Amino acid sequence: MRKQITVLRNCIASMNKAGKILVIDPMLPSHSEPHLNWFTDMLMLVVSRGRCRTELEFQNLFNAAGLTLEGIVPTRSSNFILEGVRHDR
């Protein structure tokens, strides 16, 4: 998670206070309801040793980088658009 925090902090350093950061990534549902991203999560584990995050994990990641998770927009794909704004906005 350190690398992701570093990337987000570098983005914050180059944006103005009114700016937003958009992250496009698959996200797991909070509960074990059926969702395509459970399969995506398994593929990521097998192929790249990565994994999908939950909304809470994204909130923690954004918070650690100095951002507030302001919005989550689902898409027709397995990806979601996560909107982050600076804490000092």
Jmol script that loads the backbone (N, CA, C; Angstrom):
load data "model"
ATOM      1  N   MET A   1       0.834  -1.201   0.000  1.00  0.00           N
ATOM      2  CA  MET A   1       0.000   0.000   0.000  1.00  0.00           C
ATOM      3  C   MET A   1       0.868   1.250   0.000  1.00  0.00           C
ATOM      4  N   ARG A   2       2.113   1.136   0.396  1.00  0.00           N
ATOM      5  CA  ARG A   2       3.003   2.308   0.425  1.00  0.00           C
ATOM      6  C   ARG A   2       3.146   2.966  -0.943  1.00  0.00           C
ATOM      7  N   LYS A   3       3.273   2.132  -1.982  1.00  0.00           N
ATOM      8  CA  LYS A   3       3.442   2.682  -3.334  1.00  0.00           C
ATOM      9  C   LYS A   3       2.208   3.461  -3.768  1.00  0.00           C
ATOM     10  N   GLN A   4       1.034   2.926  -3.451  1.00  0.00           N
ATOM     11  CA  GLN A   4      -0.202   3.612  -3.831  1.00  0.00           C
ATOM     12  C   GLN A   4      -0.332   4.940  -3.092  1.00  0.00           C
ATOM     13  N   ILE A   5       0.055   4.960  -1.816  1.00  0.00           N
ATOM     14  CA  ILE A   5       0.008   6.204  -1.041  1.00  0.00           C
ATOM     15  C   ILE A   5       0.967   7.219  -1.641  1.00  0.00           C
ATOM     16  N   THR A   6       2.152   6.785  -2.015  1.00  0.00           N
ATOM     17  CA  THR A   6       3.135   7.686  -2.628  1.00  0.00           C
ATOM     18  C   THR A   6       2.601   8.271  -3.929  1.00  0.00           C
ATOM     19  N   VAL A   7       1.987   7.440  -4.765  1.00  0.00           N
ATOM     20  CA  VAL A   7       1.424   7.927  -6.030  1.00  0.00           C
ATOM     21  C   VAL A   7       0.338   8.964  -5.758  1.00  0.00           C
ATOM     22  N   LEU A   8      -0.568   8.676  -4.827  1.00  0.00           N
ATOM     23  CA  LEU A   8      -1.641   9.626  -4.514  1.00  0.00           C
ATOM     24  C   LEU A   8      -1.081  10.923  -3.943  1.00  0.00           C
ATOM     25  N   ARG A   9      -0.082  10.832  -3.063  1.00  0.00           N
ATOM     26  CA  ARG A   9       0.525  12.054  -2.492  1.00  0.00           C
ATOM     27  C   ARG A   9       1.211  12.892  -3.561  1.00  0.00           C
ATOM     28  N   ASN A  10       1.842  12.241  -4.533  1.00  0.00           N
ATOM     29  CA  ASN A  10       2.458  12.985  -5.639  1.00  0.00           C
ATOM     30  C   ASN A  10       1.396  13.692  -6.475  1.00  0.00           C
ATOM     31  N   CYS A  11       0.248  13.045  -6.655  1.00  0.00           N
ATOM     32  CA  CYS A  11      -0.859  13.692  -7.382  1.00  0.00           C
ATOM     33  C   CYS A  11      -1.372  14.905  -6.602  1.00  0.00           C
ATOM     34  N   ILE A  12      -1.508  14.749  -5.289  1.00  0.00           N
ATOM     35  CA  ILE A  12      -1.976  15.857  -4.440  1.00  0.00           C
ATOM     36  C   ILE A  12      -1.012  17.037  -4.539  1.00  0.00           C
ATOM     37  N   ALA A  13       0.275  16.749  -4.532  1.00  0.00           N
ATOM     38  CA  ALA A  13       1.285  17.816  -4.584  1.00  0.00           C
ATOM     39  C   ALA A  13       1.213  18.627  -5.863  1.00  0.00           C
ATOM     40  N   SER A  14       0.726  18.029  -6.941  1.00  0.00           N
ATOM     41  CA  SER A  14       0.696  18.749  -8.217  1.00  0.00           C
ATOM     42  C   SER A  14      -0.674  19.325  -8.570  1.00  0.00           C
ATOM     43  N   MET A  15      -1.667  19.158  -7.712  1.00  0.00           N
ATOM     44  CA  MET A  15      -2.997  19.689  -8.029  1.00  0.00           C
ATOM     45  C   MET A  15      -3.322  20.874  -7.139  1.00  0.00           C
ATOM     46  N   ASN A  16      -4.276  21.700  -7.584  1.00  0.00           N
ATOM     47  CA  ASN A  16      -4.686  22.826  -6.757  1.00  0.00           C
ATOM     48  C   ASN A  16      -5.678  22.342  -5.693  1.00  0.00           C
ATOM     49  N   LYS A  17      -5.987  23.209  -4.745  1.00  0.00           N
ATOM     50  CA  LYS A  17      -6.835  22.799  -3.609  1.00  0.00           C
ATOM     51  C   LYS A  17      -8.245  22.399  -4.014  1.00  0.00           C
ATOM     52  N   ALA A  18      -8.738  22.905  -5.130  1.00  0.00           N
ATOM     53  CA  ALA A  18     -10.093  22.570  -5.578  1.00  0.00           C
ATOM     54  C   ALA A  18     -10.113  21.331  -6.473  1.00  0.00           C
ATOM     55  N   GLY A  19      -8.937  20.758  -6.753  1.00  0.00           N
ATOM     56  CA  GLY A  19      -8.857  19.623  -7.664  1.00  0.00           C
ATOM     57  C   GLY A  19      -9.409  18.331  -7.076  1.00  0.00           C
ATOM     58  N   LYS A  20      -9.615  17.365  -7.947  1.00  0.00           N
ATOM     59  CA  LYS A  20     -10.069  16.033  -7.560  1.00  0.00           C
ATOM     60  C   LYS A  20      -9.145  15.000  -8.175  1.00  0.00           C
ATOM     61  N   ILE A  21      -9.028  13.891  -7.501  1.00  0.00           N
ATOM     62  CA  ILE A  21      -8.305  12.748  -8.038  1.00  0.00           C
ATOM     63  C   ILE A  21      -9.333  11.684  -8.368  1.00  0.00           C
ATOM     64  N   LEU A  22      -9.258  11.139  -9.574  1.00  0.00           N
ATOM     65  CA  LEU A  22     -10.153  10.060  -9.986  1.00  0.00           C
ATOM     66  C   LEU A  22      -9.334   8.773 -10.104  1.00  0.00           C
ATOM     67  N   VAL A  23      -9.772   7.761  -9.402  1.00  0.00           N
ATOM     68  CA  VAL A  23      -9.138   6.448  -9.464  1.00  0.00           C
ATOM     69  C   VAL A  23     -10.150   5.497 -10.087  1.00  0.00           C
ATOM     70  N   ILE A  24      -9.726   4.785 -11.108  1.00  0.00           N
ATOM     71  CA  ILE A  24     -10.599   3.810 -11.765  1.00  0.00           C
ATOM     72  C   ILE A  24     -10.042   2.429 -11.445  1.00  0.00           C
ATOM     73  N   ASP A  25     -10.831   1.654 -10.723  1.00  0.00           N
ATOM     74  CA  ASP A  25     -10.349   0.374 -10.226  1.00  0.00           C
ATOM     75  C   ASP A  25     -11.536  -0.530  -9.917  1.00  0.00           C
ATOM     76  N   PRO A  26     -11.354  -1.856  -9.988  1.00  0.00           N
ATOM     77  CA  PRO A  26     -12.438  -2.733  -9.542  1.00  0.00           C
ATOM     78  C   PRO A  26     -12.580  -2.632  -8.028  1.00  0.00           C
ATOM     79  N   MET A  27     -13.765  -2.833  -7.525  1.00  0.00           N
ATOM     80  CA  MET A  27     -14.009  -2.757  -6.087  1.00  0.00           C
ATOM     81  C   MET A  27     -14.914  -3.909  -5.680  1.00  0.00           C
ATOM     82  N   LEU A  28     -14.603  -4.533  -4.557  1.00  0.00           N
ATOM     83  CA  LEU A  28     -15.433  -5.625  -4.047  1.00  0.00           C
ATOM     84  C   LEU A  28     -16.624  -5.066  -3.287  1.00  0.00           C
ATOM     85  N   PRO A  29     -17.758  -5.743  -3.342  1.00  0.00           N
ATOM     86  CA  PRO A  29     -18.900  -5.316  -2.536  1.00  0.00           C
ATOM     87  C   PRO A  29     -18.590  -5.518  -1.048  1.00  0.00           C
ATOM     88  N   SER A  30     -19.281  -4.776  -0.196  1.00  0.00           N
ATOM     89  CA  SER A  30     -19.032  -4.846   1.243  1.00  0.00           C
ATOM     90  C   SER A  30     -19.429  -6.192   1.840  1.00  0.00           C
ATOM     91  N   HIS A  31     -20.411  -6.830   1.263  1.00  0.00           N
ATOM     92  CA  HIS A  31     -20.886  -8.120   1.764  1.00  0.00           C
ATOM     93  C   HIS A  31     -20.579  -9.193   0.738  1.00  0.00           C
ATOM     94  N   SER A  32     -20.875 -10.421   1.037  1.00  0.00           N
ATOM     95  CA  SER A  32     -20.571 -11.495   0.098  1.00  0.00           C
ATOM     96  C   SER A  32     -21.670 -11.724  -0.930  1.00  0.00           C
ATOM     97  N   GLU A  33     -22.293 -10.651  -1.380  1.00  0.00           N
ATOM     98  CA  GLU A  33     -23.303 -10.753  -2.431  1.00  0.00           C
ATOM     99  C   GLU A  33     -22.631 -11.113  -3.753  1.00  0.00           C
ATOM    100  N   PRO A  34     -23.342 -11.781  -4.653  1.00  0.00           N
ATOM    101  CA  PRO A  34     -22.756 -12.140  -5.950  1.00  0.00           C
ATOM    102  C   PRO A  34     -22.341 -10.881  -6.735  1.00  0.00           C
ATOM    103  N   HIS A  35     -21.145 -10.911  -7.269  1.00  0.00           N
ATOM    104  CA  HIS A  35     -20.644  -9.777  -8.052  1.00  0.00           C
ATOM    105  C   HIS A  35     -19.484 -10.270  -8.907  1.00  0.00           C
ATOM    106  N   LEU A  36     -19.371  -9.748 -10.127  1.00  0.00           N
ATOM    107  CA  LEU A  36     -18.306 -10.116 -11.049  1.00  0.00           C
ATOM    108  C   LEU A  36     -16.920  -9.894 -10.436  1.00  0.00           C
ATOM    109  N   ASN A  37     -16.791  -8.930  -9.559  1.00  0.00           N
ATOM    110  CA  ASN A  37     -15.473  -8.593  -9.033  1.00  0.00           C
ATOM    111  C   ASN A  37     -14.895  -9.640  -8.084  1.00  0.00           C
ATOM    112  N   TRP A  38     -15.718 -10.578  -7.604  1.00  0.00           N
ATOM    113  CA  TRP A  38     -15.142 -11.691  -6.836  1.00  0.00           C
ATOM    114  C   TRP A  38     -14.268 -12.530  -7.765  1.00  0.00           C
ATOM    115  N   PHE A  39     -14.724 -12.726  -8.988  1.00  0.00           N
ATOM    116  CA  PHE A  39     -13.933 -13.446  -9.977  1.00  0.00           C
ATOM    117  C   PHE A  39     -12.696 -12.632 -10.359  1.00  0.00           C
ATOM    118  N   THR A  40     -12.873 -11.335 -10.551  1.00  0.00           N
ATOM    119  CA  THR A  40     -11.753 -10.440 -10.863  1.00  0.00           C
ATOM    120  C   THR A  40     -10.712 -10.506  -9.754  1.00  0.00           C
ATOM    121  N   ASP A  41     -11.164 -10.541  -8.507  1.00  0.00           N
ATOM    122  CA  ASP A  41     -10.267 -10.626  -7.359  1.00  0.00           C
ATOM    123  C   ASP A  41      -9.441 -11.913  -7.408  1.00  0.00           C
ATOM    124  N   MET A  42     -10.089 -13.019  -7.713  1.00  0.00           N
ATOM    125  CA  MET A  42      -9.383 -14.304  -7.800  1.00  0.00           C
ATOM    126  C   MET A  42      -8.352 -14.283  -8.932  1.00  0.00           C
ATOM    127  N   LEU A  43      -8.711 -13.719 -10.076  1.00  0.00           N
ATOM    128  CA  LEU A  43      -7.763 -13.608 -11.189  1.00  0.00           C
ATOM    129  C   LEU A  43      -6.554 -12.758 -10.805  1.00  0.00           C
ATOM    130  N   MET A  44      -6.803 -11.650 -10.132  1.00  0.00           N
ATOM    131  CA  MET A  44      -5.702 -10.785  -9.722  1.00  0.00           C
ATOM    132  C   MET A  44      -4.773 -11.510  -8.748  1.00  0.00           C
ATOM    133  N   LEU A  45      -5.337 -12.295  -7.834  1.00  0.00           N
ATOM    134  CA  LEU A  45      -4.518 -13.056  -6.882  1.00  0.00           C
ATOM    135  C   LEU A  45      -3.630 -14.065  -7.596  1.00  0.00           C
ATOM    136  N   VAL A  46      -4.189 -14.758  -8.566  1.00  0.00           N
ATOM    137  CA  VAL A  46      -3.455 -15.818  -9.262  1.00  0.00           C
ATOM    138  C   VAL A  46      -2.419 -15.245 -10.230  1.00  0.00           C
ATOM    139  N   VAL A  47      -2.807 -14.237 -11.000  1.00  0.00           N
ATOM    140  CA  VAL A  47      -1.950 -13.733 -12.071  1.00  0.00           C
ATOM    141  C   VAL A  47      -0.881 -12.758 -11.565  1.00  0.00           C
ATOM    142  N   SER A  48      -1.268 -11.822 -10.710  1.00  0.00           N
ATOM    143  CA  SER A  48      -0.322 -10.754 -10.340  1.00  0.00           C
ATOM    144  C   SER A  48      -0.090 -10.604  -8.841  1.00  0.00           C
ATOM    145  N   ARG A  49      -0.635 -11.518  -8.052  1.00  0.00           N
ATOM    146  CA  ARG A  49      -0.547 -11.449  -6.592  1.00  0.00           C
ATOM    147  C   ARG A  49      -1.181 -10.189  -6.026  1.00  0.00           C
ATOM    148  N   GLY A  50      -2.016  -9.548  -6.814  1.00  0.00           N
ATOM    149  CA  GLY A  50      -2.765  -8.373  -6.361  1.00  0.00           C
ATOM    150  C   GLY A  50      -4.133  -8.789  -5.862  1.00  0.00           C
ATOM    151  N   ARG A  51      -4.959  -7.807  -5.560  1.00  0.00           N
ATOM    152  CA  ARG A  51      -6.328  -8.104  -5.151  1.00  0.00           C
ATOM    153  C   ARG A  51      -7.173  -6.855  -5.249  1.00  0.00           C
ATOM    154  N   CYS A  52      -8.486  -7.047  -5.276  1.00  0.00           N
ATOM    155  CA  CYS A  52      -9.428  -5.934  -5.283  1.00  0.00           C
ATOM    156  C   CYS A  52      -9.599  -5.423  -3.854  1.00  0.00           C
ATOM    157  N   ARG A  53      -9.943  -4.159  -3.740  1.00  0.00           N
ATOM    158  CA  ARG A  53     -10.206  -3.562  -2.428  1.00  0.00           C
ATOM    159  C   ARG A  53     -11.709  -3.376  -2.228  1.00  0.00           C
ATOM    160  N   THR A  54     -12.100  -3.271  -0.953  1.00  0.00           N
ATOM    161  CA  THR A  54     -13.470  -2.908  -0.611  1.00  0.00           C
ATOM    162  C   THR A  54     -13.553  -1.392  -0.494  1.00  0.00           C
ATOM    163  N   GLU A  55     -14.759  -0.871  -0.338  1.00  0.00           N
ATOM    164  CA  GLU A  55     -14.930   0.574  -0.157  1.00  0.00           C
ATOM    165  C   GLU A  55     -14.172   1.055   1.076  1.00  0.00           C
ATOM    166  N   LEU A  56     -14.240   0.312   2.166  1.00  0.00           N
ATOM    167  CA  LEU A  56     -13.533   0.698   3.394  1.00  0.00           C
ATOM    168  C   LEU A  56     -12.018   0.740   3.167  1.00  0.00           C
ATOM    169  N   GLU A  57     -11.488  -0.210   2.431  1.00  0.00           N
ATOM    170  CA  GLU A  57     -10.052  -0.212   2.148  1.00  0.00           C
ATOM    171  C   GLU A  57      -9.656   0.989   1.285  1.00  0.00           C
ATOM    172  N   PHE A  58     -10.511   1.364   0.332  1.00  0.00           N
ATOM    173  CA  PHE A  58     -10.235   2.567  -0.458  1.00  0.00           C
ATOM    174  C   PHE A  58     -10.310   3.818   0.423  1.00  0.00           C
ATOM    175  N   GLN A  59     -11.280   3.880   1.329  1.00  0.00           N
ATOM    176  CA  GLN A  59     -11.366   5.020   2.249  1.00  0.00           C
ATOM    177  C   GLN A  59     -10.088   5.138   3.072  1.00  0.00           C
ATOM    178  N   ASN A  60      -9.594   4.014   3.576  1.00  0.00           N
ATOM    179  CA  ASN A  60      -8.364   4.021   4.375  1.00  0.00           C
ATOM    180  C   ASN A  60      -7.157   4.433   3.546  1.00  0.00           C
ATOM    181  N   LEU A  61      -7.078   3.951   2.317  1.00  0.00           N
ATOM    182  CA  LEU A  61      -5.985   4.324   1.414  1.00  0.00           C
ATOM    183  C   LEU A  61      -6.009   5.818   1.122  1.00  0.00           C
ATOM    184  N   PHE A  62      -7.174   6.329   0.740  1.00  0.00           N
ATOM    185  CA  PHE A  62      -7.299   7.753   0.449  1.00  0.00           C
ATOM    186  C   PHE A  62      -6.961   8.582   1.681  1.00  0.00           C
ATOM    187  N   ASN A  63      -7.472   8.190   2.831  1.00  0.00           N
ATOM    188  CA  ASN A  63      -7.225   8.922   4.068  1.00  0.00           C
ATOM    189  C   ASN A  63      -5.730   8.957   4.402  1.00  0.00           C
ATOM    190  N   ALA A  64      -5.041   7.832   4.248  1.00  0.00           N
ATOM    191  CA  ALA A  64      -3.608   7.766   4.527  1.00  0.00           C
ATOM    192  C   ALA A  64      -2.809   8.684   3.608  1.00  0.00           C
ATOM    193  N   ALA A  65      -3.326   8.938   2.417  1.00  0.00           N
ATOM    194  CA  ALA A  65      -2.640   9.803   1.456  1.00  0.00           C
ATOM    195  C   ALA A  65      -3.008  11.277   1.636  1.00  0.00           C
ATOM    196  N   GLY A  66      -4.017  11.573   2.477  1.00  0.00           N
ATOM    197  CA  GLY A  66      -4.447  12.956   2.673  1.00  0.00           C
ATOM    198  C   GLY A  66      -5.673  13.332   1.879  1.00  0.00           C
ATOM    199  N   LEU A  67      -6.448  12.335   1.502  1.00  0.00           N
ATOM    200  CA  LEU A  67      -7.648  12.563   0.697  1.00  0.00           C
ATOM    201  C   LEU A  67      -8.895  12.079   1.423  1.00  0.00           C
ATOM    202  N   THR A  68     -10.027  12.644   1.029  1.00  0.00           N
ATOM    203  CA  THR A  68     -11.328  12.165   1.467  1.00  0.00           C
ATOM    204  C   THR A  68     -12.006  11.525   0.266  1.00  0.00           C
ATOM    205  N   LEU A  69     -12.512  10.315   0.443  1.00  0.00           N
ATOM    206  CA  LEU A  69     -13.254   9.649  -0.623  1.00  0.00           C
ATOM    207  C   LEU A  69     -14.623  10.297  -0.697  1.00  0.00           C
ATOM    208  N   GLU A  70     -14.833  11.108  -1.749  1.00  0.00           N
ATOM    209  CA  GLU A  70     -16.039  11.923  -1.853  1.00  0.00           C
ATOM    210  C   GLU A  70     -17.155  11.252  -2.638  1.00  0.00           C
ATOM    211  N   GLY A  71     -16.812  10.381  -3.557  1.00  0.00           N
ATOM    212  CA  GLY A  71     -17.856   9.752  -4.363  1.00  0.00           C
ATOM    213  C   GLY A  71     -17.374   8.476  -5.013  1.00  0.00           C
ATOM    214  N   ILE A  72     -18.328   7.578  -5.264  1.00  0.00           N
ATOM    215  CA  ILE A  72     -18.055   6.326  -5.960  1.00  0.00           C
ATOM    216  C   ILE A  72     -19.089   6.181  -7.065  1.00  0.00           C
ATOM    217  N   VAL A  73     -18.608   6.049  -8.291  1.00  0.00           N
ATOM    218  CA  VAL A  73     -19.497   5.949  -9.447  1.00  0.00           C
ATOM    219  C   VAL A  73     -19.323   4.573 -10.084  1.00  0.00           C
ATOM    220  N   PRO A  74     -20.368   3.734 -10.074  1.00  0.00           N
ATOM    221  CA  PRO A  74     -20.252   2.442 -10.753  1.00  0.00           C
ATOM    222  C   PRO A  74     -20.249   2.640 -12.264  1.00  0.00           C
ATOM    223  N   THR A  75     -19.633   1.722 -12.969  1.00  0.00           N
ATOM    224  CA  THR A  75     -19.631   1.750 -14.432  1.00  0.00           C
ATOM    225  C   THR A  75     -20.234   0.438 -14.937  1.00  0.00           C
ATOM    226  N   ARG A  76     -20.366   0.311 -16.233  1.00  0.00           N
ATOM    227  CA  ARG A  76     -20.899  -0.935 -16.800  1.00  0.00           C
ATOM    228  C   ARG A  76     -19.878  -2.069 -16.739  1.00  0.00           C
ATOM    229  N   SER A  77     -18.652  -1.732 -16.489  1.00  0.00           N
ATOM    230  CA  SER A  77     -17.601  -2.745 -16.390  1.00  0.00           C
ATOM    231  C   SER A  77     -17.419  -3.144 -14.924  1.00  0.00           C
ATOM    232  N   SER A  78     -16.369  -3.879 -14.642  1.00  0.00           N
ATOM    233  CA  SER A  78     -16.084  -4.260 -13.261  1.00  0.00           C
ATOM    234  C   SER A  78     -15.451  -3.109 -12.481  1.00  0.00           C
ATOM    235  N   ASN A  79     -15.133  -2.018 -13.175  1.00  0.00           N
ATOM    236  CA  ASN A  79     -14.474  -0.877 -12.533  1.00  0.00           C
ATOM    237  C   ASN A  79     -15.458   0.116 -11.934  1.00  0.00           C
ATOM    238  N   PHE A  80     -14.966   0.838 -10.942  1.00  0.00           N
ATOM    239  CA  PHE A  80     -15.685   1.946 -10.324  1.00  0.00           C
ATOM    240  C   PHE A  80     -14.811   3.182 -10.462  1.00  0.00           C
ATOM    241  N   ILE A  81     -15.421   4.349 -10.466  1.00  0.00           N
ATOM    242  CA  ILE A  81     -14.673   5.605 -10.472  1.00  0.00           C
ATOM    243  C   ILE A  81     -14.769   6.164  -9.057  1.00  0.00           C
ATOM    244  N   LEU A  82     -13.620   6.306  -8.412  1.00  0.00           N
ATOM    245  CA  LEU A  82     -13.563   6.809  -7.047  1.00  0.00           C
ATOM    246  C   LEU A  82     -13.037   8.244  -7.079  1.00  0.00           C
ATOM    247  N   GLU A  83     -13.773   9.171  -6.465  1.00  0.00           N
ATOM    248  CA  GLU A  83     -13.405  10.589  -6.455  1.00  0.00           C
ATOM    249  C   GLU A  83     -12.802  10.951  -5.108  1.00  0.00           C
ATOM    250  N   GLY A  84     -11.586  11.484  -5.142  1.00  0.00           N
ATOM    251  CA  GLY A  84     -10.929  11.918  -3.923  1.00  0.00           C
ATOM    252  C   GLY A  84     -10.640  13.411  -3.936  1.00  0.00           C
ATOM    253  N   VAL A  85     -10.852  14.055  -2.782  1.00  0.00           N
ATOM    254  CA  VAL A  85     -10.533  15.476  -2.625  1.00  0.00           C
ATOM    255  C   VAL A  85      -9.581  15.632  -1.451  1.00  0.00           C
ATOM    256  N   ARG A  86      -8.827  16.723  -1.461  1.00  0.00           N
ATOM    257  CA  ARG A  86      -7.861  16.978  -0.395  1.00  0.00           C
ATOM    258  C   ARG A  86      -8.549  17.212   0.941  1.00  0.00           C
ATOM    259  N   HIS A  87      -7.903  16.792   2.024  1.00  0.00           N
ATOM    260  CA  HIS A  87      -8.422  17.063   3.367  1.00  0.00           C
ATOM    261  C   HIS A  87      -8.466  18.572   3.640  1.00  0.00           C
ATOM    262  N   ASP A  88      -7.476  19.301   3.142  1.00  0.00           N
ATOM    263  CA  ASP A  88      -7.363  20.741   3.427  1.00  0.00           C
ATOM    264  C   ASP A  88      -8.092  21.600   2.414  1.00  0.00           C
ATOM    265  N   ARG A  89      -9.064  21.063   1.764  1.00  0.00           N
ATOM    266  CA  ARG A  89      -9.826  21.772   0.715  1.00  0.00           C
ATOM    267  C   ARG A  89     -10.559  22.952   1.258  1.00  0.00           C
TER     268      ARG A  89
END
end "model"
wireframe off; spacefill off
backbone 0.3
color backbone group
